[in-house]
């Protein structure tokens, strides 16, 4: 990892959320290890499973720990300032069980595996050698383990990348210099237009991450597939907005978009090591994702809003849907469900609201 990247995050820890910003446990449902393991392996995660957040930044350990009480979590980041802020977030919200490790994820002596789940969201595209970084993470992944990556898409990032290159040529290195340039720019300038359309630049660290980062790689789909092929891991599922559930049709869809110089957003992809696949429909049992249990209590009236995950935009759950999901607070054998109920439960399991496992 270049020293310039470490210095960048020492100056601009990212993301810059307020220390008292809280997260509802129900909104962390897609980070639950058992739910992910059930989706991709058809089983609950082994009891010894651990989670690694590689390039954790200043916030991610808090929601991951909230989603997985009792699961050992390692938070690895090259910026000690980011780790300090992440540790403080956890402390202020009563979160424990996270091991904060400073250093480069490419160093095999740090955070050795095996891990059941590794998250590298928005990390690989900031490495000098992304393929070496992905191989280093793959080496830490245990049998049946799952790795989530997010990398920048070339056609989504064209404007940011163009502005970033121009600022580098102008030797602009400070967010306030950029803001000054925006104030002096014409109302129809590309720079002003980007600032008016982007949420990223609202904070100092967000602006620095978007436009002043010293190391950025953006990918077309075939470049991403080449990166993945070198890791020895198997693509399991794309999870950016609008993604199709099976990798091959989604790859074809993205290629068609790229022929028109478009993209579905930045790429989010789950990879696996020898995952067993989902539990067959009429086998095993269905359980409620534990992150949702408090929000589905009978005394909570009205609809339930949940954030979009795995490419889905989740509509608010009405009373009938909440009553159906409450049936699974204790395991329900798939064989006890009617064909209609089974299809409904399978749909909820695909969205990680339920967990379908062999036992």
N, C-alpha and C positions, 0 to 999 in steps of 0.2 A: 504494500500500500504506500503510495507516495506520501512523503512528509507534508506536501502541500495540502493534501486532503485532511490529514490530522489537524493541521493548523486552521483550516477552514472551519471545522466543526468545534474547535476550541473557541474560535471567535463567534460562531453562529450556531449554537446548539439547536438541533432541529428534531421535532417541531417545537414551536415556542408557545405551548399551551400554558394557561395560567396554572400555578401550582395547585390551586384548590378546585380546578376543573374536575368534575367527577364523571364517572361512567356508570351507567346502569348495567347490572350483571346480565340482564336479558339481552342487551345489545352486543354482548360478547359471545353469543351462542355459537357462532361459526369458528371461534377459536378453541372450542372445547375438544380436548384430545380424544375422548371416547367417541364423540360424534364423528370426528374426522376418520378415526380408525375404523369405525363401523361402516362408514361410507365406502372406504377403499379396501377394507379387509374382511368385512362381514363379521367382525368380532369386536368386543370391547378391548381397549388397549391393555397390554400386559401390565401387571402391577408395578413392575420396575421401570416403566417408561419414563423418560425425561424429555424436556423441551429445551431447545436452544433457540434464542433470538439472536441471530447473527447480524451485527450492525443495528443494535436495538434503538439507537438514538436516545432521546430524552424522555420518552413517554411509554413506549410499547410494553415494558415489563408490567406495568400496572394493569391494563386490561387483560393481558394473558394470564396473570396470576389470579385475577378476579374470575376468569372463566375456568380455572383449573386448581381449585383449592387442594392442597396436599400433594400436588405434582411438583417435583423438583424442577426449577427453571434456572437456566444459565443465561444471563444477559451479557453479551460480548460486544464491545465497541472500542474503537481505537481512540475515542475522545474521552478523557477522564472528566471533562466538564459536562459532557452529555450524560455520562454514567452518574455523576453526582446529582444532576437534576432528576434523572430517572429514579434514583434511590430515594430522593426527597419526596417525589410523587408517591411512591409506595409507602413511605413512612407516614405521610400526612393522611393516607387513606387506610391505614391499619393493615397494610399488605406485608406479609413475610414470606419466607421460603424462596427468595430470589438470590442467586449468587451473581454478583456483579464482577465481571472480569474485564480489565483493560487490555487491549492489544489487537493485533492484526488477525483476522479470521483465517488468513493463509498460513499462519503459524500452527503446525499440527500439535505442538506441545500445549496449546491453550484449548481449554474446553474439549478434551478428548471425548469421543463417543463411547458407546453408541447412544444415539438419541432416537426417540420414537417420532418426534416432529421437530423440524427445523424451519424457522421463518427467516427469509432473507428478502424482505419487502423493500424495494427501492435501494438495493445495496450493490448488486453485481455491476450495474452500469456506471458505478463510481470507482471501480477497480481498474488499475493499470492493465491487469491481465484477468479479465472476467472469467475465462475458461479455467484458469488455475484456481480462482476463487470457488467456482462451482465444483470443481473436482475435490477441493479441500472440504467443502461441506458434504459432498456425497460420501466421502470417506468416513464421516462421522455418523452416517445414517445407518441404523440397525435394520435387521430383516423386517420387512413389512413397513418400514419407516416412510414418512411423507415429508416432502420439502416443498414449501411454497416460495415462489419467486415473483417479483414484479420488476420488469425492466421497461425502460422508455421505448415507445414506438416512434420510429422515424417520422411517420406522417402526422402523428399527434404532436410531436415536439418541434416541428419545423420552425415555427415562429420563435420559440424560446432559444433554440440552437442558433438561429440566425442572429438574434439580438445579442446572445452571449458571445458569439465570435466577434461581433462588431465592438462590443465593450472591451473585450480582451485586446483587440488591435489599438483601441484608444487608451489602453492602460487604465481603465476605470476599475477600481477594486473595492469601492466602498458604497454601501447602499444609499447613503445620503447623496453621493455624487450622481447616482442613477436618478433619484427622486428630483434632484435639481435639473437634470436633463429633461425629465418629463415635464416639469413646470415651464421650461423654456421652449418646449416643442410645440409645433402647430397642432391644431385640433384634429387634423386628419393624418397625423404622423403614425407610422406603424408602432413606434414605442408607446405613444399615448394610447393607441387603440389596444395594445396588449395589456397595459395597466388597467384600462377600464373594463376589460373582459376577464381578467384573471383574479381568482381568489388568493392565489399563492403569494402575491406581492403585498398583501395587506400588512404583514409583519416584517420586521427587519430580517429575521432568519429565513422566512419564506422567500423574500426577494433574493437574498444571497444564494439560497439553494437553487432557485430557478434560473438566475441570470449571471451569477458570479462564481459558480462552482468550478474549480480548476481541472476536474477530470470527469468527463461525461461521454458515454457511448449510447447512441440510439440505434434501435434494431428494426430491420424489416423481418418478416416472419421467417424467411429462409435462413437469415443470419441467426435468429433465435434458435431455430431447430438445429443448426450446426453447433451452436453453443451447448445445447442439451445433449446432442449425440456424443460429445466428448466426455460427458459426465458418467455414462453408463447407467443412467436412470431412465425410467419409462415415463413419458407424459401420461398423466391420469385424467386431467380435466383443466380446461381453461376456465377462468373465473372472472374475467373482466365483464363489463356491462354488455348484455346481449349475447354472451357466448353460448354456443350450442353445447349440449352436455358431453358429446363424444369428440375426442380430439381431432380425428381426421376430417369430419365435416366442417369443424370450426377452422381448421387450417385452410381448407378450400375456400371457405367464406372470406377469410382474411386475405388470401391471395387475390380474390376477385376485387375486394376493396382496394388493395394496393395497386392493382392495375389502373384504378381511377384516382390514384394518389390520395387515398383515404385510409383510415384505420379505425378500429373499434375503441380507441383509447389506448392507454398504456397496457402492455400485456401482463396479465396475471395468470400464472400456470402452476398447478400442483404436479409434482413429480414423485415417483415412488421407487422403492427398491424391493422387487419381488413381492408386490402386494397381491393378496389372494382374490381380490374382487369382492363385490357386494354379496350379501347373503341372498340365496334364491328366494323368490317371492313367497312361497307357502311354507318355508322353513323358518326355524328360529323364533325369536320374539321381538316385539317392538317395545321400546322404552321412550319416555319423554326425555329430551335433552335437559339435563339438570339446571342449566342456566335459565330455563324458561319456567321452572316450577313455581317460584314465588309470584311471577307475573300472571299466572293462570289460576291463582287461588280463587275459589268461588265468590269470595267477598269483594273481589275487584270487578266492578261493573264496566260496561262499555266495551269498545273495541280495543285491540292491542296492536300497536304499530311496532314493526321490527324493520331494521335496515336491510337493504338489498344485499345478498351474498351469493356467491357461486354463479354470477351472471343473472340472477333473478332480481326483479323488483318486487318486493313483498307487499301485497295489498294488506290493509289492516284486517286483522282476524276478528270476525264478528262473534256474537255470543254462541252460535251453534258450533263454529269451528273451535272455539275455546273449550266448550263442553266435550267435544270429540277428543281433543288433545289431552284433556284431564284424565281420560280413561287410561292413559298410558303412564301415569305416575308410578304404577307398579307394572312389571312386565306382562305383556299380553301376547300369548302364542299366536303366531300368524295363522295357524290352522283354525283358530276360533273366530276369525273374522270372515264376514261374508265377502264375496268377490268385489262388491262395491266398496266395502270398508277397507279391504286389502289394497285396492288401487289407490284409495284416498290416503291410507297410511304410507304407502310407498312414495307417493308424491311428497308428503311431509318429510319423509326420511331423505329424499333427494335434496330437500332444502335445509336439512340438518335440524329441523324442529323435532323429529323423532330419530331414534337410533335403532337400526334393524341389525340384529346380531344373531349368531348361531346359538348362543346361550346367554 
